[in-house]
Each structure stands twice: as structure tokens, then as C-alpha cells.
Amino acid sequence: MALPLLLLTGLIGAMGVFAYRSLAEEIRRETHRTLTVIAEQKTQQIEELLDEIRTDARVNFSGHSQLEALFAQWLSSGRRSEPLLAQMQAVAREGVRVKGWQGLAAVDAQGRTAFVAGQADLTPHTALIADILRRPRIELVDLHRTAQGQVHFGVLAPIGPGPQGPLGVAYLSWRADETLYPLVSTWPVPTRTAETYLVRREEAQVRFVSPLRHRPQTELSLTEALNTPTLPAGRAAQGERGILSGGRDYREVPVLAYASAVQGTPWLMLAEIDEREAYAGIRNMAWATSIVMGLGLLLVYSLAFQAWRRTHQLQELQTLRARQLAESRFRVIFEQAPLGVALVDSQSGLLLEANQHLADIIGVSAEDLIGIDPQRYTHPDDQTLSQEHIASLKAGRLASHTFTKRYVRPDGTVVWASVTGAPIQVDDADAPRHLFIVEDISERKRAEREVGESDVHGEPEARELRRHRHIDVLCEHGAAQQQQRNGHDADARRGHARLTPRHEHERRHDEEQQRRRDLIEAEVRPVPHAHPARGERHRLREQAHGGDRGGPTRELLLGEHDADRRRGRARGPRARSIRGRAASRPSSRSARSAVPPVPAPPVRGPAVSLPWAALY
């Protein structure tokens, strides 16, 4: 699942980056387009204003206008006609009032002032007036500060064509804060940092000639070095036009600017906006893209987590069910086992769990066994042995161990037990625990003790009789086997085709079981014998087993027979005669089935070797 998630994350990330770059580029182009439109629009508005001013000057001072005719008549009167002068002043004042002129002044061809209406100062422009008289044209008077501290601009226009050139020069002036600056300073849309302003180049400097948004009252007074590489105004004064990016304005703030020239003037229009505001849309788009990507990834990972969680829950449920099933099986085995079972803490050595069978062995209820040390009910003589085995189990030297010990019940009864222990790991336990299987072997110990006592206190003749009786049983078993082989051969010849393998197997199994029962009965049946100790041997055997045929007595007889064979005592004439009589006597099974006994083959040498498993 990790690889698909990584691929999906990479895909969403790539889509987000692509969308961000595309939208960021679109926002950047839109910002540049906005700056361009605003700067060009303002430049065009200023140029239209100047065109209107020039047209107004041309109409009012040339082309046979009223003011031109009055000025020509006044000059013809030798500049002495007061009525004509008053009439010209009235026409000038009317123009100032109606057309919004700040002032109007006129000079004759010799540069002498004819009249002044409003605020018009001709002193700073004497040289320019003389040049216009020599070369007639309408000339713009640049922005300048008057004696009253106001910023004015205007035009100089020749008055009518005379026979020898212009009759004079008229000067029209306007206040910049009323006509020009409102066109420059306004921004068409709400903004926090954007502004437009006019600059002009003055030798090695650039002068800001219009008000600045972030530094008021600095028009015509603020200058910056022309060679400042990051200043957009300096770059524009050096000839750069269009979008100027990567610059810093007069505040040393990163800005995005657009520069354009105002035709017919030395002015340069600059539109600027702080990069932070200009690219705010890009940042907002970045945040929006990041949020969308984050939500997408969150959704994807949530779905993946839900799928993983569901799978994990199913696995945990399956594991829990398997564990519950295993625990239920263990609990059934633990409670219903025919042996005593105990679970012991390997660190403290205390019983954690015990079944009822163990409680019956020790003689204490299962509830009372919980939380006690098993050594409490261990026989004092066996405590050291028990501790040694448990220490070996703790040390890890033994994967499992089995030993025999004695328990002392509360009533003083001693119980022999075979204890098998092994370490087991439980999931919720830090250290391994020890599982002990306890088997009550008191009866076996008692039988072994009684048989041992009978052997110690019995007469030598009784032991010799038991040895001979065992040889008789072996001979009888050999005869039965020979008879069985003969019968099988006859049956195979007569009805082999009629018996299936399954029937044959069942028949042989039944015969084998019957033969074993016959051997056991023959072993424990009193056989008449001349020796007076034969009855005593049978009585001791019955007493040792409590009527149970086989068991430790049979093992003891077989062990004695093996010992006699190793010592060579079973080779005498008496043993051979006993074997002969046992071979000639029919078995109990043969008597019941009315099958004539098969004579045993003559015995030569030691006693015959028979499969011992047949006796069990």
C-alpha cells in the first residue's frame, strides 16, 4: 500500500505545482497588464491635457482672434491707448475666469510687458520668450515653483503674425495641483501601495516633479542619483521603458514598475506597486493550492488509513478469534487432562494456575493452590532435588526436564509423582512461565516395593520355579506362532482369492489379539508341578498385582530370565525338559478352537529368542 500512496502523493504534488505555476504566471501577467494600462492611460490623459492647452493658446493668440486684434491696435497707437489696454485686460480676465487659466501675461516684440491678468510671472522665462520671438512656436513651460511656493506650468505662444514676425508673446499658466497632479496621483482601483508619479532627468540626477504617495510634500524637491541600478526612476531616465521588475523605489522597498514617456515634455510617467501587494494573488494562490493539495492528501491518506485500519482490525479480529480458540482448547485440555497441570511464575516461583487433578494429587482445593509455592507441599527430602531441576530450567540449560518427587498432603499422606516441566512464553508476560505436568505414581511405587520385598524374603526354590515357568510360557508362545503360521498357509492356499486385503488384515489382527490374551492367561494360570513352591509363586504374583495380570511381575520374570540366560543357567537338562513338556502341552486357545497341537521343534542350545513385543 505504501507504493501506491507515494505515487498518488507525487501525482497530487505534481498537479499542485503545475496549477500553482500556471496560475502564478497568469497572475503575474495580469499584474503587468494592469500597470501597463494604468501608466499608459495616465500618460495619454496628460498628453491630451497639454494638447488642449496648446490648442487654446493657438486659438486665442493667432488666427485673427479678438485678443490678437486688440493687441495689434494697441501697438499701432504707440502703446498709449488706455481704452484698448483696458479692453484687452477685460478679455484676459474673462479667459482666466471661464477657461481656468491661472494667469495671462503679454509682452511686445521688444520684451516689454503689455498687461498681466491673474498670477503670471514672466521673469523666469525671459530667455525662452526671446527665443520664441526669434523662432515662433508654442512652447511648454515646465513645472516650477513660484515665489508664493506654488507649482505652476504653462505655455508660451506668439501673438499673431506681424509684418516682421510675432507682435509679441503671451504666457498662459496653470496650477499643477489643480490640473496636472490629480491626473497623475489617482489610481483607478483601491490599493495600499500603488502610485504613479512624474520624474525628469537633470544631468546626473533624476527629479521627482509630482507628489509621492509615501513621501508627501516632496514634489520638485526630491532627487536621486541617476546611476542607482535598482531605482526604477533612474532606469527610466536612462531610457528603459515598459515593465521594470526587481527594483527598489525611493523607500528601498521592492516594487514592480512600469515606465513611459509623456510626448512633448521631459516628463517620464512611472506606475509602481509593491511586490508584496503585486504578487499577493500568487501567495494567496499558493496558499489555496497548498490547502487543496493538503485536503486532497488528507482525503487520500484518510481513505488509505481507513482501509488499513479495517484490514488491521480484521487481522486483529482473526488473531483474537484464533487466540480465543487456542485459549479455549488449552483451557479444556488444562481442566480435563487426566494428569495434574500447573502454570508457575518463573521469577517468583508461585503457582498461577492449577487444575483439579493436581489439587486431587496434593489433596488441596484448586483455589487454595493459587499463589503458593509448590515447595510447600514437597517432601523435605525432595526439596533440594526439585530446586536444582527448577534452577536448571530457569538457566536455560534444559529445554524440559522430568524427575520424581514426593508430595506431602495436609493429612500427612505421602504421594509419589513424576513431574515434567518446560518453559512456555505467554503473550502478556515479560518473562517465560513454567508448565508442569504431574502424574501420580504412588501405585506403581507400591507395586515395585512389594515385588522387591517378595524377592528378598522368598525362597530360592520359588525364584527357580518362576524362572522355569517363564521358559514354559516362551515355549508355548513359540508353538502357538508355528501353529498360526501353518494355519495361515493353509487358509491362504484354500481361500486367498475369496479374502480381500482388508478382511485378511482384520482376521490377522483378531488372531494376534487372541494369542496375546492366551499367552497372558498361560503366564498367570497355576500349573501343576512337583515342586512345593509353585503355589507360593502364584500367590505372591496375585498379591503384587491385586488380580491384574501382567505388569511389573511379568517384567520381573522376563528380567530374571534374561539374567539367567546371560549367566548360562538356562542351558541345563532340567530347562530343556521343561521346554519339552511346555511344547507338548496345548495352549488355551488351541483347546478352545479344537485345533490339534503342533509339536514344537526340538530345542538345541540356549532358549529360543522370541519377539518381546508379543508379550505386551
C-alpha positions as CSV (number, residue, x, y, z in Angstrom):
1,M,0.0,0.0,0.0
2,A,3.0,2.3,0.6
3,L,4.0,2.5,-3.1
4,P,0.5,3.4,-4.4
5,L,0.3,6.1,-1.8
6,L,3.7,7.5,-2.7
7,L,2.7,7.5,-6.4
8,L,-0.6,9.2,-5.6
9,T,1.1,11.8,-3.4
10,G,3.6,12.5,-6.1
11,L,0.8,12.9,-8.7
12,I,-1.2,15.3,-6.5
13,G,2.0,17.2,-5.7
14,A,2.9,17.5,-9.4
15,M,-0.6,18.6,-10.3
16,G,-0.5,21.2,-7.5
17,V,2.9,22.5,-8.6
18,F,1.7,22.7,-12.2
19,A,-1.5,24.5,-11.2
20,Y,0.4,26.9,-9.0
21,R,2.9,27.8,-11.7
22,S,0.3,28.3,-14.3
23,L,-1.9,30.4,-12.1
24,A,1.1,32.3,-10.7
25,E,2.2,33.2,-14.2
26,E,-1.3,34.3,-15.1
27,I,-1.5,36.5,-12.0
28,R,2.0,38.0,-12.9
29,R,0.9,38.7,-16.4
30,E,-2.4,40.3,-15.1
31,T,-0.4,42.5,-12.7
32,H,1.9,43.6,-15.5
33,R,-1.0,44.3,-17.8
34,T,-2.7,46.4,-15.0
35,L,0.4,48.5,-14.5
36,T,0.8,49.0,-18.3
37,V,-2.8,50.0,-18.8
38,I,-2.8,52.5,-15.9
39,A,0.5,54.1,-16.8
40,E,-0.4,54.4,-20.5
41,Q,-3.8,55.7,-19.6
42,K,-2.4,58.5,-17.4
43,T,0.2,59.3,-20.0
44,Q,-2.4,59.7,-22.6
45,Q,-4.5,61.9,-20.3
46,I,-1.6,64.2,-19.7
47,E,-0.8,64.4,-23.4
48,E,-4.5,65.2,-24.1
49,L,-4.4,68.0,-21.5
50,L,-1.3,69.5,-23.0
51,D,-2.8,69.3,-26.5
52,E,-5.9,71.2,-25.2
53,I,-3.6,73.8,-23.7
54,R,-1.7,74.3,-26.9
55,T,-4.9,74.4,-29.0
56,D,-6.3,77.0,-26.6
57,A,-3.2,79.1,-26.9
58,R,-3.2,78.9,-30.7
59,V,-6.9,79.9,-30.9
60,N,-6.6,82.8,-28.5
61,F,-3.4,84.4,-29.8
62,S,-3.3,83.7,-33.5
63,G,-5.7,83.2,-36.3
64,H,-7.4,86.7,-36.1
65,S,-8.7,86.3,-32.6
66,Q,-10.2,89.2,-30.6
67,L,-7.2,89.5,-28.3
68,E,-4.8,89.5,-31.3
69,A,-6.7,92.3,-33.0
70,L,-6.9,94.4,-29.8
71,F,-3.1,93.8,-29.2
72,A,-2.3,94.9,-32.8
73,Q,-4.4,98.1,-32.4
74,W,-2.8,98.9,-29.1
75,L,0.6,98.5,-30.6
76,S,-0.4,100.8,-33.6
77,S,-1.5,103.5,-31.1
78,G,2.1,103.5,-29.9
79,R,1.1,101.7,-26.7
80,R,-0.8,104.9,-25.5
81,S,-4.4,103.9,-25.9
82,E,-5.8,103.2,-22.5
83,P,-9.2,102.1,-23.7
84,L,-7.6,99.4,-25.9
85,L,-5.5,98.3,-23.0
86,A,-8.4,98.1,-20.6
87,Q,-10.4,96.2,-23.2
88,M,-7.5,93.6,-23.6
89,Q,-7.3,93.2,-19.8
90,A,-11.0,92.6,-19.7
91,V,-10.8,89.9,-22.3
92,A,-7.9,88.3,-20.5
93,R,-9.7,88.3,-17.1
94,E,-12.7,86.7,-18.8
95,G,-10.5,83.9,-20.2
96,V,-8.9,83.3,-16.8
97,R,-12.4,83.0,-15.3
98,V,-14.0,81.0,-18.0
99,K,-11.2,78.7,-19.2
100,G,-9.5,78.1,-15.9
101,W,-6.3,79.9,-16.6
102,Q,-4.2,80.7,-13.5
103,G,-2.9,83.8,-15.2
104,L,-2.3,85.5,-18.6
105,A,0.6,87.9,-19.4
106,A,1.6,89.5,-22.7
107,V,4.8,91.2,-23.9
108,D,5.6,93.1,-27.1
109,A,8.2,92.3,-29.6
110,Q,10.8,94.2,-27.6
111,G,10.1,92.0,-24.5
112,R,8.2,94.7,-22.6
113,T,5.2,93.7,-20.5
114,A,1.9,94.8,-22.0
115,F,-0.5,93.5,-19.3
116,V,-0.9,90.8,-16.7
117,A,-4.2,89.1,-15.7
118,G,-4.1,86.7,-12.7
119,Q,-0.9,85.1,-11.4
120,A,1.6,85.1,-14.2
121,D,5.3,85.7,-13.6
122,L,7.4,86.3,-16.7
123,T,10.7,86.9,-15.1
124,P,12.0,83.3,-15.0
125,H,11.2,82.9,-18.7
126,T,12.8,85.9,-20.3
127,A,15.3,83.8,-22.3
128,L,12.7,81.5,-23.6
129,I,10.5,84.4,-24.7
130,A,13.3,85.9,-26.7
131,D,13.9,82.5,-28.4
132,I,10.2,82.3,-29.3
133,L,10.3,85.8,-30.8
134,R,13.1,84.7,-33.0
135,R,11.6,81.3,-33.8
136,P,7.8,81.5,-33.3
137,R,6.3,78.3,-31.8
138,I,4.2,77.2,-28.9
139,E,6.5,76.1,-26.1
140,L,5.7,74.3,-22.8
141,V,6.9,76.0,-19.6
142,D,8.0,73.1,-17.3
143,L,6.8,72.7,-13.8
144,H,8.3,75.2,-11.5
145,R,7.7,76.7,-8.1
146,T,6.6,80.3,-7.9
147,A,7.6,82.9,-5.4
148,Q,4.4,82.1,-3.5
149,G,5.5,78.4,-3.2
150,Q,3.0,77.1,-5.7
151,V,3.9,74.7,-8.5
152,H,2.9,76.1,-11.9
153,F,3.3,75.1,-15.5
154,G,2.2,76.8,-18.7
155,V,2.8,77.6,-22.4
156,L,4.4,80.5,-24.3
157,A,2.6,81.3,-27.6
158,P,3.4,84.0,-30.2
159,I,0.7,86.7,-30.7
160,G,-0.4,86.8,-34.3
161,P,1.8,87.1,-37.3
162,G,3.0,90.6,-37.9
163,P,4.8,92.1,-40.9
164,Q,8.1,91.4,-39.3
165,G,7.3,88.5,-37.1
166,P,5.2,88.0,-34.0
167,L,3.6,91.0,-32.4
168,G,4.5,89.7,-29.0
169,V,4.4,86.6,-26.8
170,A,1.5,85.5,-24.5
171,Y,2.1,83.4,-21.4
172,L,-0.7,81.1,-20.0
173,S,-0.1,79.4,-16.6
174,W,-1.9,76.8,-14.6
175,R,-1.6,75.5,-11.1
176,A,-0.3,71.9,-11.2
177,D,-2.2,70.8,-8.1
178,E,-5.5,71.7,-9.7
179,T,-5.0,70.5,-13.3
180,L,-2.0,68.1,-13.7
181,Y,-1.4,66.4,-10.3
182,P,-5.0,65.0,-10.0
183,L,-4.4,63.2,-13.3
184,V,-1.1,61.7,-12.0
185,S,-1.8,60.8,-8.5
186,T,-5.1,58.9,-8.8
187,W,-5.3,55.1,-9.1
188,P,-8.3,53.6,-10.7
189,V,-8.8,50.7,-8.3
190,P,-8.3,50.5,-4.5
191,T,-4.8,49.7,-3.5
192,R,-2.5,50.0,-0.5
193,T,0.9,50.7,-2.1
194,A,0.4,51.5,-5.8
195,E,1.2,55.0,-7.1
196,T,2.0,57.0,-10.2
197,Y,4.4,60.0,-10.4
198,L,6.3,62.1,-12.9
199,V,10.1,62.5,-13.0
200,R,12.5,64.2,-15.2
201,R,16.2,63.9,-15.9
202,E,18.5,66.7,-14.7
203,E,22.1,65.9,-15.8
204,A,23.3,63.2,-13.3
205,Q,20.1,63.2,-11.2
206,V,16.5,62.4,-11.6
207,R,14.0,64.8,-10.0
208,F,10.6,63.8,-8.8
209,V,8.3,66.5,-10.1
210,S,4.9,65.2,-8.8
211,P,3.7,64.4,-5.3
212,L,4.6,60.9,-3.9
213,R,2.2,58.7,-2.0
214,H,4.6,57.5,0.6
215,R,6.6,60.7,0.9
216,P,4.3,63.8,0.7
217,Q,5.4,67.4,0.1
218,T,8.5,66.4,-1.9
219,E,7.5,67.4,-5.4
220,L,10.3,69.2,-7.2
221,S,12.5,68.8,-4.1
222,L,13.4,65.1,-4.0
223,T,16.2,63.9,-6.3
224,E,18.0,60.6,-6.6
225,A,21.3,59.7,-8.3
226,L,20.8,58.7,-11.9
227,N,23.1,55.7,-11.7
228,T,21.3,53.9,-8.9
229,P,20.8,50.5,-10.5
230,T,17.8,49.4,-8.5
231,L,15.9,52.7,-8.8
232,P,13.1,52.4,-11.4
233,A,13.0,56.2,-11.9
234,G,16.8,56.2,-12.7
235,R,16.4,53.3,-15.1
236,A,13.5,55.0,-16.8
237,A,15.6,58.3,-17.1
238,Q,18.3,56.2,-18.7
239,G,16.0,55.1,-21.4
240,E,14.3,51.9,-20.1
241,R,10.6,51.5,-20.9
242,G,7.9,49.1,-20.0
243,I,7.9,46.7,-17.0
244,L,10.8,47.3,-14.6
245,S,11.0,44.3,-12.2
246,G,13.4,43.6,-9.4
247,G,13.8,47.3,-8.4
248,R,13.6,49.3,-5.2
249,D,11.9,52.6,-5.0
250,Y,12.9,55.8,-3.1
251,R,11.8,53.9,0.1
252,E,14.2,51.0,-0.7
253,V,11.1,48.7,-0.9
254,P,10.9,46.0,-3.7
255,V,8.5,47.3,-6.3
256,L,7.2,46.3,-9.7
257,A,7.1,49.4,-12.0
258,Y,6.2,50.5,-15.5
259,A,7.8,53.5,-17.2
260,S,6.6,55.5,-20.2
261,A,7.5,58.9,-21.6
262,V,5.0,61.8,-22.0
263,Q,5.3,63.1,-25.6
264,G,6.3,66.8,-26.0
265,T,7.5,67.0,-22.4
266,P,10.6,66.0,-20.4
267,W,8.4,64.0,-18.1
268,L,8.5,60.3,-17.5
269,M,5.4,58.6,-16.1
270,L,6.1,55.7,-13.7
271,A,3.4,53.4,-12.2
272,E,4.7,51.4,-9.2
273,I,3.3,48.8,-6.8
274,D,5.0,46.9,-4.0
275,E,5.9,43.4,-5.0
276,R,4.2,42.1,-1.8
277,E,0.9,43.5,-3.0
278,A,1.5,42.8,-6.7
279,Y,2.1,39.2,-6.0
280,A,-0.3,38.8,-3.1
281,G,-2.6,36.9,-5.5
282,I,0.3,34.5,-6.2
283,R,0.8,34.0,-2.5
284,N,-2.9,33.6,-2.0
285,M,-2.9,31.1,-4.8
286,A,0.0,29.3,-3.3
287,W,-1.9,29.0,0.0
288,A,-5.1,27.9,-1.8
289,T,-3.1,25.4,-3.8
290,S,-1.4,24.1,-0.7
291,I,-4.7,23.8,1.1
292,V,-6.3,22.0,-1.8
293,M,-3.3,19.7,-2.0
294,G,-3.3,19.2,1.7
295,L,-7.0,18.4,1.7
296,G,-6.6,16.0,-1.2
297,L,-3.7,14.3,0.5
298,L,-5.6,14.2,3.8
299,L,-8.6,12.6,2.0
300,V,-6.3,10.1,0.3
301,Y,-4.4,9.2,3.4
302,S,-7.7,9.1,5.4
303,L,-9.1,6.6,2.9
304,A,-5.9,4.7,3.0
305,F,-5.8,4.8,6.8
306,Q,-9.4,3.6,7.0
307,A,-8.6,0.8,4.6
308,W,-5.5,-0.2,6.6
309,R,-7.4,0.1,9.8
310,R,-10.2,-2.1,8.5
311,T,-7.7,-4.6,7.3
312,H,-5.8,-4.4,10.6
313,Q,-9.0,-4.8,12.6
314,L,-9.9,-7.8,10.6
315,Q,-6.5,-9.3,11.2
316,E,-6.7,-8.5,14.9
317,L,-10.2,-10.0,15.0
318,Q,-8.9,-13.1,13.3
319,T,-5.9,-13.2,15.6
320,L,-8.2,-12.7,18.6
321,R,-10.5,-15.4,17.5
322,A,-7.6,-17.8,16.9
323,R,-6.2,-16.8,20.3
324,Q,-9.6,-17.3,22.0
325,L,-9.9,-20.7,20.2
326,A,-6.4,-21.7,21.3
327,E,-7.1,-20.5,24.9
328,S,-10.4,-22.4,24.9
329,R,-8.7,-25.5,23.7
330,F,-5.9,-25.0,26.2
331,R,-8.5,-24.5,28.9
332,V,-10.3,-27.6,28.0
333,I,-7.0,-29.6,28.0
334,F,-5.9,-27.9,31.2
335,E,-9.2,-28.6,33.1
336,Q,-9.9,-32.1,31.7
337,A,-6.4,-33.5,31.4
338,P,-6.0,-36.9,33.3
339,L,-2.8,-35.5,34.8
340,G,-2.1,-32.7,37.1
341,V,-1.2,-29.4,35.2
342,A,0.3,-26.3,36.8
343,L,1.5,-22.9,35.5
344,V,4.2,-21.4,37.6
345,D,5.7,-17.9,37.5
346,S,9.4,-18.4,36.6
347,Q,10.5,-15.3,38.6
348,S,8.6,-15.7,41.9
349,G,8.1,-19.5,41.7
350,L,4.4,-19.2,42.7
351,L,1.6,-21.1,41.2
352,L,-0.5,-19.1,38.8
353,E,-2.9,-21.8,37.7
354,A,-3.6,-25.4,38.7
355,N,-6.2,-27.9,37.5
356,Q,-8.4,-30.1,39.7
357,H,-6.4,-33.2,39.0
358,L,-3.3,-31.6,40.6
359,A,-5.4,-30.5,43.5
360,D,-6.6,-34.1,44.0
361,I,-3.0,-35.3,43.9
362,I,-1.8,-32.8,46.5
363,G,-5.0,-33.0,48.5
364,V,-5.8,-29.3,48.4
365,S,-8.5,-27.4,46.5
366,A,-7.5,-25.8,43.3
367,E,-8.4,-22.3,44.7
368,D,-6.0,-22.8,47.6
369,L,-3.1,-23.7,45.3
370,I,-3.2,-20.4,43.5
371,G,-0.4,-18.1,44.7
372,I,1.5,-20.6,46.9
373,D,5.0,-22.1,46.4
374,P,4.9,-25.7,45.3
375,Q,7.8,-26.4,47.6
376,R,5.3,-26.0,50.5
377,Y,3.8,-29.5,49.7
378,T,7.1,-31.1,48.6
379,H,8.6,-33.7,50.8
380,P,11.6,-32.3,52.8
381,D,13.9,-34.9,51.3
382,D,13.0,-33.9,47.7
383,Q,13.1,-30.1,48.0
384,T,16.7,-29.8,47.1
385,L,16.3,-32.0,44.1
386,S,13.2,-30.1,43.0
387,Q,15.1,-26.7,43.4
388,E,18.0,-28.0,41.3
389,H,15.8,-29.0,38.5
390,I,13.8,-25.7,38.5
391,A,17.1,-23.8,38.6
392,S,18.4,-25.7,35.5
393,L,15.1,-24.8,33.8
394,K,15.4,-21.2,34.7
395,A,19.0,-21.0,33.5
396,G,18.0,-22.5,30.1
397,R,20.3,-25.5,30.4
398,L,17.3,-27.8,29.9
399,A,14.5,-27.4,27.3
400,S,12.4,-29.7,29.5
401,H,13.1,-32.0,32.5
402,T,11.4,-34.9,34.2
403,F,12.1,-36.0,37.8
404,T,10.4,-38.0,40.5
405,K,9.5,-36.4,43.8
406,R,7.2,-36.8,46.7
407,Y,4.3,-34.5,47.9
408,V,3.1,-34.5,51.4
409,R,-0.7,-33.9,51.7
410,P,-2.1,-31.8,54.5
411,D,-3.2,-35.1,56.2
412,G,0.4,-36.4,56.2
413,T,-0.1,-38.8,53.3
414,V,3.0,-39.1,51.0
415,V,2.2,-39.1,47.3
416,W,4.8,-40.2,44.7
417,A,4.7,-38.1,41.5
418,S,6.5,-37.9,38.2
419,V,7.0,-34.2,37.3
420,T,7.8,-32.9,33.8
421,G,8.5,-29.2,33.4
422,A,9.1,-26.9,30.4
423,P,9.3,-23.2,29.9
424,I,6.5,-21.5,27.8
425,Q,6.1,-17.9,26.6
426,V,2.8,-16.1,27.3
427,D,2.0,-13.1,25.2
428,D,1.1,-10.8,28.1
429,A,4.1,-11.9,30.3
430,D,7.6,-10.4,30.2
431,A,9.4,-13.5,31.4
432,P,8.6,-17.1,30.4
433,R,6.5,-19.2,32.6
434,H,6.9,-22.9,33.6
435,L,4.4,-25.5,32.7
436,F,4.5,-28.6,34.9
437,I,2.8,-32.0,34.2
438,V,2.3,-34.1,37.4
439,E,1.5,-37.8,37.3
440,D,0.6,-39.8,40.4
441,I,2.8,-42.9,40.5
442,S,2.1,-44.0,44.1
443,E,0.5,-47.3,43.0
444,R,3.5,-48.1,40.8
445,K,5.9,-47.3,43.5
446,R,3.9,-49.5,46.0
447,A,3.8,-52.4,43.5
448,E,7.6,-52.2,42.9
449,R,8.2,-52.1,46.6
450,E,6.0,-55.2,47.3
451,V,7.6,-57.1,44.4
452,G,11.0,-56.2,45.7
453,E,10.1,-57.4,49.2
454,S,8.8,-60.7,47.9
455,D,12.0,-61.3,46.0
456,V,14.0,-60.5,49.1
457,H,12.0,-62.7,51.5
458,G,11.2,-65.6,49.0
459,E,12.9,-69.0,48.9
460,P,15.5,-69.8,46.3
461,E,13.2,-72.6,45.1
462,A,10.4,-70.2,44.4
463,R,12.6,-68.0,42.3
464,E,13.9,-71.0,40.4
465,L,10.2,-72.1,39.8
466,R,9.3,-68.7,38.4
467,R,12.3,-68.8,36.0
468,H,11.2,-72.3,34.8
469,R,7.6,-71.1,34.4
470,H,8.7,-68.3,32.3
471,I,10.6,-70.6,30.0
472,D,7.4,-72.7,29.7
473,V,5.4,-69.6,28.6
474,L,8.0,-68.8,26.0
475,C,7.9,-72.3,24.6
476,E,4.1,-72.2,24.5
477,H,4.3,-69.0,22.6
478,G,6.7,-70.4,20.1
479,A,4.4,-73.4,19.5
480,A,1.4,-71.0,19.0
481,Q,3.3,-69.0,16.5
482,Q,4.2,-72.1,14.5
483,Q,0.6,-73.3,14.5
484,Q,-0.5,-69.8,13.4
485,R,1.9,-69.9,10.5
486,N,0.7,-73.3,9.4
487,G,-2.9,-72.2,9.7
488,H,-2.3,-69.1,7.7
489,D,-0.5,-71.1,4.9
490,A,-3.5,-73.5,4.7
491,D,-6.0,-70.7,4.6
492,A,-4.0,-68.8,2.0
493,R,-4.0,-71.8,-0.2
494,R,-7.7,-72.5,0.3
495,G,-9.3,-69.1,0.2
496,H,-6.8,-66.5,-0.8
497,A,-9.0,-65.5,-3.7
498,R,-12.0,-65.0,-1.5
499,L,-10.4,-62.7,1.1
500,T,-9.8,-59.1,0.4
501,P,-6.7,-57.4,1.9
502,R,-8.9,-55.6,4.4
503,H,-10.5,-58.9,5.6
504,E,-7.2,-60.5,5.8
505,H,-5.8,-57.7,7.9
506,E,-8.8,-57.8,10.3
507,R,-8.5,-61.6,10.6
508,R,-4.8,-61.5,11.4
509,H,-5.4,-58.7,13.9
510,D,-8.1,-60.7,15.8
511,E,-5.9,-63.7,15.9
512,E,-3.0,-61.7,17.2
513,Q,-5.1,-60.2,20.0
514,Q,-6.4,-63.7,20.9
515,R,-2.9,-65.1,21.0
516,R,-1.7,-62.3,23.3
517,R,-4.6,-63.0,25.7
518,D,-3.8,-66.7,25.7
519,L,-0.2,-66.0,26.5
520,I,-1.1,-63.8,29.4
521,E,-3.6,-66.4,30.8
522,A,-0.9,-69.1,30.4
523,E,1.6,-66.9,32.2
524,V,-0.6,-66.4,35.3
525,R,-2.5,-69.8,35.3
526,P,-1.3,-72.2,38.1
527,V,0.4,-75.1,36.5
528,P,0.7,-78.4,38.4
529,H,4.2,-79.0,39.3
530,A,6.0,-81.3,41.7
531,H,7.8,-78.5,43.4
532,P,6.0,-77.3,46.5
533,A,6.9,-73.6,45.9
534,R,4.8,-73.3,42.7
535,G,1.6,-72.3,44.6
536,E,3.6,-69.8,46.7
537,R,4.9,-68.2,43.5
538,H,1.4,-67.7,42.2
539,R,0.2,-66.3,45.5
540,L,3.0,-63.7,45.5
541,R,2.2,-62.7,41.9
542,E,-1.5,-62.2,42.7
543,Q,-0.7,-60.2,45.8
544,A,1.7,-57.9,43.9
545,H,-0.8,-57.1,41.2
546,G,-4.1,-57.3,43.0
547,G,-5.5,-59.6,40.4
548,D,-4.1,-57.7,37.5
549,R,-2.4,-60.0,35.0
550,G,0.9,-58.9,33.6
551,G,2.6,-55.6,34.7
552,P,5.6,-55.5,36.9
553,T,5.6,-59.2,37.7
554,R,5.9,-60.1,34.1
555,E,8.7,-57.6,33.7
556,L,10.4,-59.0,36.7
557,L,10.1,-62.6,35.4
558,L,11.4,-61.6,32.0
559,G,14.3,-59.7,33.6
560,E,15.2,-62.8,35.7
561,H,15.0,-65.0,32.6
562,D,17.4,-62.6,30.7
563,A,19.8,-62.6,33.7
564,D,19.7,-66.4,33.8
565,R,20.4,-66.6,30.1
566,R,23.4,-64.3,30.4
567,R,24.7,-66.4,33.2
568,G,24.1,-69.6,31.2
569,R,21.9,-71.3,33.8
570,A,19.0,-71.8,31.3
571,R,21.0,-74.4,29.4
572,G,20.8,-77.3,31.8
573,P,18.9,-80.6,31.2
574,R,16.1,-79.5,33.5
575,A,15.4,-76.4,31.4
576,R,15.3,-78.4,28.2
577,S,13.0,-81.0,29.8
578,I,10.6,-78.2,30.9
579,R,10.7,-76.7,27.5
580,G,9.9,-80.1,26.0
581,R,6.9,-80.5,28.3
582,A,5.7,-77.0,27.6
583,A,5.9,-77.5,23.8
584,S,3.9,-80.8,24.0
585,R,1.2,-79.2,26.1
586,P,-1.5,-77.4,24.0
587,S,-2.3,-73.7,24.6
588,S,-5.6,-72.5,25.9
589,R,-6.6,-71.1,22.5
590,S,-5.8,-74.4,20.8
591,A,-8.0,-76.2,23.3
592,R,-11.0,-73.9,22.7
593,S,-10.6,-74.0,18.9
594,A,-10.2,-77.8,18.8
595,V,-7.1,-77.4,16.7
596,P,-4.6,-80.3,17.3
597,P,-1.4,-79.0,18.8
598,V,1.6,-78.6,16.6
599,P,4.7,-80.2,18.2
600,A,7.4,-77.7,18.8
601,P,10.7,-78.1,17.1
602,P,13.5,-79.7,19.2
603,V,15.4,-77.2,21.2
604,R,19.1,-77.1,20.7
605,G,21.4,-74.8,22.6
606,P,20.1,-71.8,24.5
607,A,16.4,-70.8,25.0
608,V,14.6,-69.6,21.9
609,S,14.5,-65.9,21.2
610,L,11.0,-64.6,20.7
611,P,9.7,-61.1,19.9
612,W,9.1,-59.5,23.4
613,A,6.6,-57.1,22.0
614,A,4.2,-60.0,21.6
615,L,4.0,-60.4,25.3
616,Y,2.7,-56.9,25.7
